[in-house]
């Protein structure tokens, strides 16, 4: 079994032993420790990458971006996590709060580690091509790609939880019920009585003449012999009913269940995507919109070279309009 890892090494376990991570989330085993390690690793990685972003302007901007970038992801998680959890509760999923936090933290950890892996490339372009518009678009593309890969991990983990039945309502346990086997018709058995047969009895005379047959009949009673009555013939034109043995299985499955040859009884629809998986993709879009708007609210991260240092700027416009304007000015 792979070790749990500590600090930044937790990303190595996530990438090498993702099945073990999903299994740990399913079993709710040491989730507090795992979530704490992922939180520390992602905060350090995002702080390093934020320092690279702010280095375009000044050292002070690098320090503030190192603080604001981890806050951006954590505040977005705090805003969107209740929605994800309530979505699952509404549609009958059995996902706990700790499991939901761990799953989202896996996505954030992968995103932050991939972003810090791109930090040398970002620094290279910062030194060789210090253009504000290009540098901003480059790092937005890096963060978008990293977030896409991280969310792919989230959807993969949710599919594993779906296979374990945590995203679907609890199904009642199927109980084997004996089938109502039709009883064979009770055919009355008639006992045929054999009539008394007169048997000749020889009565010997006293004078030894050999005796003469006595004509008086002596009743001999025999025991009744049971004779099974033949089944009634079917009516003319009606199909004959052939009695067959009940086929396997000898129990009735409850409604909503099916049985495949050689397989255990499973609920019909197992393996289908539940509604909570569909809502997961909607939640991912919501997470992206909230994150981008929050990033616009917490700006600056890069620091425009024509403006002085400021911890925050006035809120005007939106993130998407700024990206389009930057592309147009290239």
Secondary structure by P-SEA (a helix, b strand, c coil): ccccccccaaaaaaaccaaaaaaaaaaccaaaaaaaaaaaaaaaaaaaaaaaaaccccaaaaaaaaaaaaaaaaaaaaacaaaaaaaaaaacccccaaaaaaaaaaaaaaaaaaaaaaaaaaaaaaaccccaaaaaaaaaaaaaaaaaaaaaaaaaaaaaaaaacccccccccbbbbbcccccccccbbbbbbbcbbbbbbbbbcccccccccccbbbbbbbcbbbbbcccccccccccbbbbbccccccccccccccccccccccccccccccaaaaaaaaaaaaaaaaaaaaaaaaccccccccccccccccccccaaaaaaaaaaac
